[in-house]
Amino acid sequence: KEQPQEGEVMAVGKGKRLDDGKLVPLDVKVGDRFLFGKYSGNDIKIDGEEYMIMREDEVLGVLD
């Protein structure tokens, strides 16, 4: 079985927009450490730094 990977939230968006137009705030915040699956998110590179863009529903859990 695959082990989840660990990351840190560097930035968050405003939230998720529902079909009825309402904006639902995110549960994660900048600085949170979290677990995610191996094939989650999309890798990007900005100014030589590697980041991953991920939807909140791809987060497996937030670490204390």
C-alpha positions, 0 to 999 in steps of 0.5 A, a space after each residue: 500500500 502506498 504511503 501518503 506524502 507530506 506537505 505544507 500549505 504556502 498559500 490558499 484561495 478564497 474558497 470553493 464556489 458551489 453550483 448555487 454560487 455560494 462561496 465556501 471558505 477553506 478549512 486549511 490555512 497557510 502554514 498547515 502541514 498535511 498529508 496527500 496521495 502520490 498522484 494528487 495535485 499539479 506540479 509547477 515551478 516558479 522562480 526556480 522553486 517547485 510547488 504543487 497546486 492542489 484542491 482541498 478535497 485531495 488533502 487526506 488530513 491535516 497534521 497537528 
